[in-house]
């Protein structure tokens, strides 16, 4: 029997933004379109797996982003101690997904190998591409690899029973999404394969792109791996906090459960 997990999205930051910032080519009906920042946790009686680890106050501050709460301290809200986490999945190496690796003392980190090649390769001479990376984060993960704590993947893989990864590229060269088996079915955590529901629903790619064609193809890949649209969870959409219930009233607006169906 396949392992089953409770699945949570923890919102740790947000920013005001406009529609034209989220679609290549802008938007003819420009207006406010805020962005949320999340880390995700899959847990059961045997283990807790953290999926992406957010940005630090320092790296966010360089970009005008402010933490509402420390994303790693916030893991305690769902009963997870980072000191005991053995597996972290990094969907890609952008600053807002990899910034707190140093707070997981025993974890191994799962990453697509092409993503590391991209992050240390010749493309980083282009400011348009390099601005999404934090050099100290990249160097930190390189050091983790020297310590034997990075598990590089080259293609789809099963991380653990009930948790798997699928690479797509597009937004970043080695971007991957994560599939988690839950009581409502296999939830597809899109991460930045689709920042917002609207990116994938309208086939309008996000403005930060390494390969636009791969980004568009990735929307089809998400659909191919999800039994229904409701099982796809985008990476930065505030609608996630509206569509899914909080685990308890005191966590309203901070944590939602993704292992239960969206609210009507």
N, C-alpha and C positions, 0 to 999 in steps of 0.2 A: 504494500500500500504506500502511495506517495505521501511524503510528509506534508503537513498542512500548517499554515502560519497565520497568525494575526498580523495585520499590516497597517502601519500608521504613517501619516504624513505630518511632520512637525514644521510649522512655519516659524522661521527665525528672523526674517527681515522682509521688508517690502520697500518699494520706491514708487514715486509718482512718475508716470511716463505718458507719452502720447502715442496714438495709434501709428503714426508714420514711423515710429522707432522700431516697430515689430514686423513690418512687411517690406520686403524688397520692392522698390518702386513707390513707396509711400502709401498713402491712403486718401482717396478723394473726399472722404467724410472724416477728416481729422478731428480728434477729440481725446479726452483723457482715457488711458488704458493702463492702469497700474499693473505692476509686476510683483509677485510674491517669490520668496526664496524658501526652499524646503530641504530638509533631510528626511530620509525614509527609513523605517525600521520594520524588519520582518522577524517575528519571534514566536517561539513555541516553548514547550517544556524542556527541550533539549538544547536550544541555542538562540542567540540573537544575532542577526546579521544587519549591519548598517550599510545603507546604500547612499553614497555621497555624504560629504562631511562639511560642506558649507565654507564660507569665507571667514577670515579673522577680522577683528576690528581694524587692524593695520591695513590689510590689503583692501578691505572694503572702503576704508577712509580715503585711500588714494583715488578711488573712483566715485566718491560722493555717496557711498552706500553706508548706512548705519545699522548696526545690529539692534533688533528689538530684544533679543535674548541670545546668549551664547548657545550656538547650536549643539555643542557637545554636552554642556551642562544640562540642556533641555532633554537629553536622552533619559534622564532620571524621571521625567514626567510619565514615561511609559515603562518604567521599571528596569532600565538598562544602565549598567555600569560600564563605561568605556574601557576601564582597566581589565574587564573580563571578556570583551568582545574578541573573538578569534578570526572573524572574517569581515572585511570591508570591501564592498564593490565600488570602484570608481568608474562612473560612466564615461568620464573624460577628464582632462587635466586642466580645464579652465579654473580660474581662481576661486570661483564660487562653488566648486564641487570638490576641491581637494585641499582646502586651506588648513585643516586641523589634524593632519596625519600624526603629528607629534603627541597627540592626546590619547593615542591607542597603543599602549606599550607592548602588547603581545599579539596584535592582529597581523594577519597577512592581508595584502591588498591585491585585489583582482583587477587587472587592467588589460586592455587590448594592446599588444606590443606595437602595432603601427601608431598608436597614440603617443607613445614615448618617442618613437623615431621622429614624429612630427614636432613634438615639443622641444627637441634638442637639435633639430635639423635646420637646413638652410632657409626654410620658409620663415623662420623667426627673425630674419633680417627685415621683413616687411612689417611695419608698425601696425598696419590694419589687422594683421593676423596675430601678432605678438601681444597686442594690448589685452587680450583675454587671458593671458597666462601671467603668473607671478613667478619670476625666476627662482626665488627662494623655495617655492613649493616644488618646482620641477627638480631642483637640486636635492631637496629633501627626499623625494621619492627615488631618485637615483641612489642616494645613500641607503635607503631602505632595501633596495635591490642588492647592494653589496653585502647587506646583512642577511640576505636570503629571505626577505619578507615580502617580496613582490612576486605574484603569480601572473606571468604573462600568458595571454591567450591570443591565438591567431584564428579567430572564427568563433562560431557558436560553441557554447560549452555548458555543461552542467556544473554549477559551482558546488552545490550541495543537493541532497534529495529535495525536490520541490522548488529549487531556485536555479534559474538558468539565465544565460546572457546571449544576446544576439547583436552583432556589430552591424552598423549601417553607414558610418561616415556621414558626410554632408556638413553639418554644423562644425565639426572638428574631424580630423582625418581618421581617428580611431574611436569615434563615438560608438557607444553601445547602449541598448536598453535592457531592462531586467524583467524577467517573468517570475512571478511568485504564485505558488499554489495556495489558495485560500478556500474557506468554506463556501464562498460564492463562485468559485471557479478560478482560473488562472488570470491574475491581474497583470496587465502589461504596464510597467512603470516606464513611461516614454523618456523621462528626463528631457534633455534638450533635442531629442529627435523631433518633438513638437513642443515648443514653449507654451503655446496656448491651444485650446481646442480649435480655435479659429484658423490657426496655421494649417492643421491637417484637414479640417473640414472644408476649407476653401482652396486648398493647394496653393497657398501663398506663403512662400518661404520666409523664414526669419532673416533679419538683416545681417547677422554675423554668420558667415558661411565660408567654408573652405571649398566646397563643391556643390553648386546649386542643383545640378542634376541628381547627385546622390541624395541631397536633402529631399527632393521631390519623390524620388523612388522610395525613400525611407518611410514616407507616409503610407505607401502601399504595403511595405513590410510590416509596419505596425498592425494594419488591418488584417494581414494574413495570419498574424500570430494571436489575434484576439477573437474569441468566440462572438463578441458583440462590441459595439461602440462603447457601451457603459463600462467595459473592462479595461479601457485605455485611460491612463491618468497622465495628463501633460505635466511638464516640468516646472512651470512658473505661473500657472493661471490661478488668479484669486477665486475663480469659480469653484475650484476644488474644495475650498473652505466652506463654500455655500452649499455644495451638492452633497457633501458627506457629513455624517454626524460626528460630534465630539464624543470621546469615550466617557466623559462625565461633564456636568454643567460647568465646573470650575476650569475646564480646559477649552471652553468655547472660544473659537477664534485663534487657538494656538495649535491644537492637535485634532486631527480627524482620523476616523477608521476607514480604511479602504477595503477591508475584508468583508464589509457588509454592503448591500446595494445602495446606490445613491438615493437620497430622499426624493419623494415624489415631487 
